[in-house]
Amino acid sequence: MMKFISALMNALPGACAQGLIWGIMAIGVYITYKVLDLADLTVDGTMATGGAVCIMMMSSGHSVGVSLLVAFAAGMLAGLVTGIFHTVMGIPAILAGILSQLGLYSINLRIMDGKANQAMAFGKYDQLVSLRWVRDVPFYQNTNFVVALFVLVIIAALYWFFGTELGCSIRATGSNEQMSRAQGINTNVTKVLGLMLSNGIVALSSGLLAQYQGFADVNAGRGAIVIGLAAVIIGQVIFGKISKNFSFKLLSVVLGAIIYWMVYQAVISAGMDANDMKLISALVVAVFLAVPYLKGRYFTKPVKRGGVANA
């Protein structure tokens, strides 16, 4: 038991760092899943694209800031393709995302010069984050501190953006597409913009993750949508009642990702095979999806008929 607790405590800083990085990715998923009300599977592809672009740009001598900016732009381009498939070609959103995801696999291989994996030598480049910087370093270099700053800036920027006329149009499209059209909103444009923004944020997260791990992998995004949805759902179930403000909703998504990765580390520390984590992730998502339904069905007192009249 003591060995388990010791292993878990040693793994918590790294789990928190990964949770914060994947929390940025989950914010991107939240934009499509909750704000736009679209099932977008492009993120499984862009989660690899962002890392590939970032690592290759840094290896070519570009600064980390420029590399992350280009990764963000590459993700937006992938979202644009999905948006065109969906709005211009009339392909259902979920299928459009699958098509983009499949195409991105080949594109990611080309970005990485035909290699499935590209490593980056630690200390050779000006990295922002690294798995070696989760403890025993100055606070301003600590990966948790740096990524937390990224999270706060992204949440603040999105809070501002979704308060603008264009951002409100995107939210209105996801809330009621027919009514939005009746109000003169071009819903096709807002869908494309939402998909671009979502996948850009996912690619930015991927760039940070590649730096953290020290390599980019063509399969880095496999199953990413499950982790993203797990973070969104965990955050909604646990913090849903207190996160009424839009910025707090985004923060709850990040907290959901941190909880997910802490559970992950707890399971690994308990001796479970890491190969079973995809199954565990699916079960976690299923359980948290079922909680609101089960709570409403079995734990909510039924309203008596004629209650208003009898009152």
C-alpha positions, 0 to 999 in steps of 0.5 A: 500500500505504501509503495502504491501511495509513494508511486502515485505521489511521484507521478502526480506532478507529471499527471497534472502537467499532462492534464493541463496540456490535454485540457487545452485540447479538451477546450477545442473539443468543447467548442465543437461538442458543446458550443457548435453541437457538432461531432467532430472527429478531425481532432484525432488527426490534428492532435498529431498534426500540431506536434509534427509541425511544431517539432519539425519547425523547431528542428529547422531552427525556428523559435518555439513561439513561431513553431506553435503559431504555425502549428495552430495555423495548421490545425485551423487549416484542417478544421477549414477542410472539415468545414468545407466538407460539411457545409459546401459538399453536404457531408455529415459532420461526423463523416467529414471529420473522419475523412479529414482525419484519414487524410491527415495521416498521410499529410502528417507522414509527409510533414515528418519526412516519411517517418512515423516518429520524430524526436527532439534532442532535449536541451538543444532547442528553446522548449517551453515545457518538458517532462523533466521540468515538473519538479526540482526546477524554478517555478517559472520554468515548471511545466505546470506553471507554464501550461497553466499560464497558457490555459488562463490566456486561452480561456481569457481570449475565448471568453472575450471572443465569444462575447463579440458579435461573431462569437455570439453568432457561433454560439447561436448557431450551436444553440438553434441553427434554424433560428440563427438563420432566421436572424440573418446569421450565415450558419455555414460560415459560423460552423466553419469558423468554429471548426477552425478555432477548435482544431487550431486549439487542439493543434496548439495543445499537440505542439505543447505535448510534443515538446513535453514528450520530446517527440512527435508521433503520427499516431499521437492523436489516436483515441484523442477524441475519447480523452477530450470527451472524457474531460468535457463530461467529467468537468460538466458532471462534477463542476456543472452546478457551479460553472455557470459563467462561460469562462468557468465552463472552459476551466471545468473542462481543464479540471476534468482533464486533470482529474482524468490523468490523475485517475490514469496515473492511479490506475497505472500505479496500481499495476494495471496494464497501460494497454487497457487504458483505452478500454478504461477511458471508454468506460469512464466516458460511458459512466459519466455520460450516464450519471445525469440520466440515472440521476434524473431517472432514479434519484429525482422525486417525481412531480405530483400531477396537478401539483400547481392546481392543488397548491 
